[in-house]
Amino acid sequence: MDVPVIELTGIVKSFGPVDVLKGVDLKAFAGKVTALVGDNGAGKSTLVKGLAGVQPYDGGTVKYDGQEVHLHTPREASALGIEVVYQDLALAENLDIVQNMFLGREETRFGTMDEGTMERQASETLQGLSVRTVKSVRQKVSSLSGGQRQTVAIARSVLKNAKVVILDEPTAALGVAQTEQVLNLVRRLADSGVAVIIISHNLVDVFKVADYIAVLYLGTMVASVATADTNSDDVVGYITGSKTYEGKNV
Amino acid sequence: MTDSHLAQSARSARLQQLTQLATNQSTILVGVMILLTIVFSSLEPKFLSALTANNILTDWGSVALIAVGQTFVIISGGIDLSVGATIGLSGVVSAWTMANVLGVDQTIKGGEASGALLIGTLVSVAVGVLVGLTNAFLINRFKIVPFIATLSTMGAALGFSVIISKGAPIGSASNFALISAIDPKVNPFSWAVIVVIIVVVIVGLFLHKSRFGLYTYAIGSNSFAARAAGINVERHLTKVYVLSGALAGLAGMYVYLRLGAGSPSSGTGRELDAIAAVVIGGASLMGGVGRMLGTVLGALILFTVQSGLIMIGVAPDWKKVVVAVLIAAAVAVQTLQSKNRRTA
């Protein structure tokens, strides 16, 4: 198998006396969707925040394309092409789509912001993802629907040639049609060569879109399998701790 | 590369934004200004004079400076209650420095006076910066909400200014060379007001055209999003409170020029005028919303009402009532607008 784009080994993280991650391993491959599942409090969000550089890990190694890296700030993660789309959609509602997509990395020309270039790149990225639901890239995010916001957040993540995109519950707040749209978008994202990690509680979504499923249980990775080699019942068992995975982890 | 369909519609949306802006808060405010002018001048013809305009603009100057700083603070999702007290403190420290360090007295003239004023201004702004840094330190380091953090620096600044001045104004109003900058030179504008206008324009462009301004909106809109985008939120807020403090320091010097003295109570209550101007100007205390033009017009309306009421012979206490109505009306308009937007 190829070298994983992201390889986490023995990741540890505690908050005071609480050990949230107790030596977690995880791999993500280019062009594949890896679903990260687990019950509330299993440590999914903590694992993701460490990768994003928002909340650095206490211990363990992070390898990026086989090279060990240290992620301490969002900028460091972003520089490597690791982007996170947060559950609570880290978008500024009072800013428009372009401003949100470029926030923190604006294009400038002669010291002023190059609005034309940013507008063009934003619409090209949206078109590249076959997004046709937004009317204008100058719309304020507050005027968008939940699905459109998710789309903008995903477009923001791939704007600067992301290698790894992590999606935290991208369909949690969406209706049926919008969920379908976003899942299609996730699939297209992976097909374009990005390594996608998706956190979800919805196993129907997971089985629809994921190539691999990794199950966290109380801060430990209890199973890591190809979707084709497992089924919903088993995964539920791993999540709740009522079943133990006997096979070899991917 | 050819322009895509989306970029084209972006341009039309920007045009739409422009027209929306024209039918927006600022236009309403200009309308209110015209209406006030018509009402006051029909009741008292002398209202339409360079003298009245000069009075209004001179009053406007000090509050415009702190309101402009307050606009940044409020857009960032905070509030700065310390700016009024900072006017007093910076004026007092500056007057004390000029009197006791530079030896400025009644006899100072021409170039010497200009030099003293320049140093006085620098001292005044430095005091404001110090207050701003203290605010930022309390907010960032101890996570004290801005309301309480700036309430305590407000108290401390007021206390220090009384301690330093021993409760009495420092300096004397009688020296013309020292305070001539406030005289109407280009009627109805004085040099001091012209400086204020220049500062307001520069800071306004800074808010609407620079990355700094954009990040201020982003933080006020969703500070988590700003952080996730790699913006150093604490450092940015420090700059915002320092800017507000520095402008309050500048306002302290402006008030010194008006009074010819540094007085500890000279800025008391001004923070509320500034907040009123910002809110009338269309900003939201929730953060993320606001425009500099709105603030500037909001402050202008405040003092037009004040001068107008006095000129038509209404007791000055009514000003407070009118201002209260204006604030309530501004917030009501804002709420209606956002409701319309949601249903649109």
Chai-1 contact restraints between the chains, C-beta under 6 A:
chainA,res_idxA,chainB,res_idxB,connection_type,confidence,min_distance_angstrom,max_distance_angstrom,comment,restraint_id
A,P74,B,A228,contact,1.0,0.0,6.0,A-B,restraint_1
A,P74,B,G230,contact,1.0,0.0,6.0,A-B,restraint_2
A,R75,B,G230,contact,1.0,0.0,6.0,A-B,restraint_3
A,A90,B,F224,contact,1.0,0.0,6.0,A-B,restraint_4
A,A90,B,A225,contact,1.0,0.0,6.0,A-B,restraint_5
A,A90,B,A228,contact,1.0,0.0,6.0,A-B,restraint_6
A,L91,B,A225,contact,1.0,0.0,6.0,A-B,restraint_7
A,A92,B,A218,contact,1.0,0.0,6.0,A-B,restraint_8
A,A92,B,S221,contact,1.0,0.0,6.0,A-B,restraint_9
A,A92,B,N222,contact,1.0,0.0,6.0,A-B,restraint_10
A,A92,B,A225,contact,1.0,0.0,6.0,A-B,restraint_11
A,E93,B,S221,contact,1.0,0.0,6.0,A-B,restraint_12
A,N94,B,Y217,contact,1.0,0.0,6.0,A-B,restraint_13
A,N94,B,S221,contact,1.0,0.0,6.0,A-B,restraint_14
A,N94,B,G288,contact,1.0,0.0,6.0,A-B,restraint_15
A,N94,B,V289,contact,1.0,0.0,6.0,A-B,restraint_16
A,L103,B,A218,contact,1.0,0.0,6.0,A-B,restraint_17
A,L103,B,A229,contact,1.0,0.0,6.0,A-B,restraint_18
A,G104,B,A229,contact,1.0,0.0,6.0,A-B,restraint_19
A,G104,B,G230,contact,1.0,0.0,6.0,A-B,restraint_20
A,G104,B,I231,contact,1.0,0.0,6.0,A-B,restraint_21
A,E106,B,R211,contact,1.0,0.0,6.0,A-B,restraint_22
A,E119,B,A7,contact,1.0,0.0,6.0,A-B,restraint_23
A,E119,B,A10,contact,1.0,0.0,6.0,A-B,restraint_24
A,R120,B,A7,contact,1.0,0.0,6.0,A-B,restraint_25
A,S123,B,S4,contact,1.0,0.0,6.0,A-B,restraint_26
A,S123,B,L6,contact,1.0,0.0,6.0,A-B,restraint_27
A,S123,B,A7,contact,1.0,0.0,6.0,A-B,restraint_28
A,S136,B,S9,contact,1.0,0.0,6.0,A-B,restraint_29
A,S136,B,A10,contact,1.0,0.0,6.0,A-B,restraint_30
A,S136,B,A13,contact,1.0,0.0,6.0,A-B,restraint_31
A,V137,B,L6,contact,1.0,0.0,6.0,A-B,restraint_32
A,V137,B,A10,contact,1.0,0.0,6.0,A-B,restraint_33
A,R138,B,A10,contact,1.0,0.0,6.0,A-B,restraint_34
A,R138,B,A13,contact,1.0,0.0,6.0,A-B,restraint_35
A,R138,B,R14,contact,1.0,0.0,6.0,A-B,restraint_36
